[in-house]
Amino acid sequence: MSASQTVHPRAYARIAGFMLAVVVAVPLHGLWRLFRLPSPWPRLFLSALGRIAGARRRTVGTPLKKNAFFVANHVSWLDIPLLAGATGTAFIAKDDLEHVPFVGWMCGLNNTVYVARGDRKSIAVQIARVAQALADGWSLAIFPEGTTGDGKSLLPFKAPLLAVLDPPPPGLMVQPVWIDYGRHADTVFWGTEHGKENALRILSNPGTMDVTLHFLEPFAPGDVGDRKAIAAEARARMLHVIPGPNSSPPGI
């Protein structure tokens, strides 16, 4: 959506819906935290955001409920509320996302673990941070392509992003997830578009979008090998469910 295009009124209506969800969920989340109770509100809030944005989530397969490390393709900011709404997972994300208006706040509410992917000097600290989150019982999700794809194929996976799994924490299982926007992939694809423009374009979209989350068979990373082997195994399983020819480059 360029600066010359008019924002459709439905985008403003959906933004108002977001704000209402904030007003309802955030105080309730704070109340649960005050009494040190496990709060369901981040998951419910993020699920509501996806629905308000027009996404109608459908799941195929059974998502793991604990000791889970989800590996998913990445198409849009909508991936976060859809995947979190279905599983309650937190995310591993680039640290620059923390400063994106609203999106950064939304990620922080869901205990996102931020990493500086370009800072090789602090990689040990970052791995320790992720390992601690897993040890604390969180489920984590990562987008190993390292950027957004077109929703129709898979980019090569960046194996260094899976360094925390080499060696894996005891009992952890990796579950690949293919997020399928179907005919709406072009509508939500982020690409080189500015985040604000992308969000307004999606929120201006008429009607609803059916999105299918394929939760594939999980595997024990220790049975596969090092992080390159883990990345290759997860990617291979996802390729099996992508409809039609896959145009992604070979390798991981």
C-alpha positions in Angstrom: 0.0 0.0 0.0 1.7 3.2 -1.2 1.4 6.6 0.5 -1.0 7.6 -2.3 -3.4 4.8 -1.6 -6.3 5.4 0.8 -6.6 3.2 3.9 -9.9 1.4 3.9 -12.2 2.1 6.9 -12.2 -1.6 7.7 -8.5 -1.2 8.6 -9.4 1.4 11.2 -12.2 -0.8 12.5 -9.8 -3.7 13.0 -7.2 -1.5 14.7 -10.0 -0.4 17.1 -10.6 -4.1 17.7 -6.9 -4.6 18.5 -7.1 -1.8 21.0 -10.2 -3.3 22.6 -8.4 -6.6 23.0 -5.5 -4.7 24.6 -7.8 -3.0 27.1 -9.4 -6.4 28.0 -6.4 -8.7 28.0 -3.6 -6.7 29.5 -5.2 -5.9 32.9 -6.4 -9.5 33.2 -2.8 -10.7 32.4 -1.5 -8.4 35.1 -4.0 -9.7 37.6 -3.0 -13.3 36.9 0.7 -12.3 37.2 0.0 -10.5 40.5 -1.3 -13.7 42.0 1.5 -15.7 40.4 -0.9 -17.8 38.4 -0.1 -19.2 34.9 -1.7 -16.6 32.6 -3.7 -17.7 29.6 -4.1 -14.1 28.4 -1.1 -13.7 26.1 -2.2 -16.7 24.1 -5.9 -15.6 24.1 -4.9 -12.0 23.2 -2.7 -13.1 20.3 -5.3 -15.5 19.1 -7.8 -12.7 19.1 -5.4 -10.4 17.1 -5.2 -13.0 14.3 -9.0 -13.3 14.2 -9.6 -9.6 14.3 -7.1 -9.2 11.4 -9.3 -11.5 9.4 -7.4 -14.8 9.7 -9.3 -18.0 10.4 -7.0 -20.6 11.8 -7.3 -24.3 11.0 -4.9 -26.8 12.4 -3.8 -30.1 10.9 -1.9 -32.5 13.2 -1.4 -32.2 16.9 0.9 -29.5 18.3 3.1 -30.5 21.2 2.1 -29.1 24.6 5.5 -29.2 26.3 9.2 -29.7 25.7 8.5 -28.3 22.2 10.7 -26.4 19.8 8.6 -25.3 16.8 10.3 -24.7 13.5 8.1 -22.8 11.0 8.2 -21.0 7.7 7.8 -17.2 7.9 5.5 -15.2 5.6 4.0 -12.3 7.7 3.7 -10.8 11.1 0.4 -12.7 11.3 2.5 -15.9 11.8 3.1 -14.8 15.4 -0.5 -14.5 16.6 -1.6 -17.5 14.6 1.2 -19.9 15.9 1.1 -18.5 19.4 -2.7 -18.7 19.5 -2.6 -22.3 18.5 0.2 -23.4 20.9 1.0 -20.7 23.5 4.6 -20.7 22.3 7.1 -17.9 22.8 9.4 -17.0 20.0 13.1 -16.4 19.2 13.4 -13.2 17.2 15.9 -10.7 16.0 16.5 -8.0 18.6 15.6 -5.2 16.2 12.0 -6.5 16.3 11.8 -5.4 19.9 11.7 -1.7 18.8 9.0 -2.1 16.2 5.9 -0.2 17.4 3.1 -2.5 18.7 4.8 -5.6 17.2 7.7 -5.4 19.6 5.3 -4.8 22.5 3.1 -7.8 21.3 6.2 -10.0 21.2 7.4 -8.9 24.6 4.0 -9.7 26.1 4.5 -13.3 24.9 8.0 -13.7 26.4 9.9 -13.4 23.2 13.6 -14.2 23.5 15.6 -11.6 21.5 18.9 -12.5 19.9 21.4 -10.3 18.0 22.0 -12.4 14.9 24.9 -10.2 13.6 26.7 -10.2 16.9 29.0 -13.2 16.8 30.8 -12.2 20.1 27.7 -12.7 22.2 26.5 -15.9 20.6 27.3 -18.0 23.7 25.3 -15.6 25.8 22.4 -15.8 23.4 22.5 -19.6 23.3 22.5 -19.7 27.1 19.5 -17.4 27.2 17.5 -19.6 24.9 18.6 -22.7 26.7 17.4 -21.2 30.0 14.0 -20.4 28.5 13.7 -24.1 27.5 14.8 -25.2 30.9 12.1 -23.0 32.5 9.5 -25.1 30.6 8.7 -22.7 27.8 7.9 -23.9 24.3 9.8 -21.9 21.8 9.3 -21.2 18.1 11.8 -20.0 15.5 11.6 -19.0 11.8 14.8 -20.6 10.5 14.7 -19.0 7.0 15.8 -15.8 8.8 13.5 -13.7 6.7 10.0 -13.8 5.2 9.3 -16.1 2.2 6.5 -16.0 -0.3 4.3 -18.6 1.5 4.5 -21.0 -1.5 8.1 -22.3 -1.1 10.8 -22.6 1.5 14.0 -20.6 1.5 17.2 -22.3 2.8 17.3 -22.7 6.6 20.0 -20.9 8.5 21.5 -23.8 10.6 23.3 -21.4 13.0 19.9 -20.3 14.3 19.5 -23.8 15.7 22.7 -23.7 17.6 20.8 -24.1 20.9 19.9 -27.6 19.8 23.5 -28.8 19.4 23.4 -30.5 21.8 19.7 -30.4 22.6 18.3 -30.0 26.1 17.0 -33.4 27.6 13.5 -34.4 26.5 13.2 -31.6 23.9 11.3 -32.4 20.7 11.4 -30.5 17.4 8.1 -30.1 15.6 8.1 -28.6 12.1 5.1 -26.4 11.2 4.1 -25.3 7.7 2.0 -22.2 7.8 -0.2 -22.2 4.7 -2.0 -19.1 3.6 -3.2 -20.8 0.5 -4.6 -18.3 -2.1 -4.0 -15.5 0.4 -0.2 -15.8 0.4 0.2 -12.9 -1.9 -2.0 -10.8 0.3 0.0 -11.2 3.5 3.6 -11.6 2.1 5.8 -9.0 3.7 8.7 -8.9 1.2 10.4 -5.5 1.0 7.3 -3.6 2.0 7.5 -1.3 5.1 5.9 -3.0 8.1 3.2 -0.3 8.5 2.2 -0.4 4.9 2.0 -4.2 5.0 -0.1 -4.2 8.2 -2.6 -1.6 6.8 -2.8 -3.5 3.5 -3.7 -6.8 5.4 -6.1 -5.0 7.6 -7.8 -3.4 4.6 -8.3 -6.8 3.0 -12.0 -7.6 2.6 -13.5 -10.7 4.2 -11.5 -13.4 5.9 -8.5 -15.5 5.1 -8.3 -19.3 5.8 -4.9 -20.2 7.2 -3.9 -23.8 7.8 -1.2 -24.7 10.4 0.3 -28.1 9.6 1.8 -29.5 12.7 4.1 -32.3 11.4 5.5 -35.3 13.1 7.9 -34.2 15.8 11.4 -35.7 16.2 14.1 -35.9 18.8 16.9 -33.7 17.6 19.5 -35.9 19.4 18.5 -38.8 17.1 19.2 -36.7 14.0 22.6 -35.2 14.5 24.1 -31.7 14.7 22.3 -28.4 13.9 22.8 -28.8 10.2 21.2 -32.2 10.2 18.3 -30.9 12.4 17.7 -28.0 10.0 17.8 -30.4 7.0 15.4 -32.9 8.7 12.9 -30.2 9.7 13.0 -28.6 6.2 12.6 -32.0 4.4 9.5 -32.7 6.5 8.0 -29.3 5.6 8.7 -29.8 1.9 6.5 -32.9 1.9 3.4 -30.9 2.7 3.9 -27.9 0.4 1.4 -28.2 -2.5 2.8 -28.1 -6.0 6.4 -27.6 -7.2 8.7 -26.1 -4.7 10.9 -23.5 -6.2 13.2 -22.9 -3.3 17.0 -23.3 -3.7 18.5 -26.6 -2.7 20.3 -27.1 0.6 19.8 -25.6 4.0 
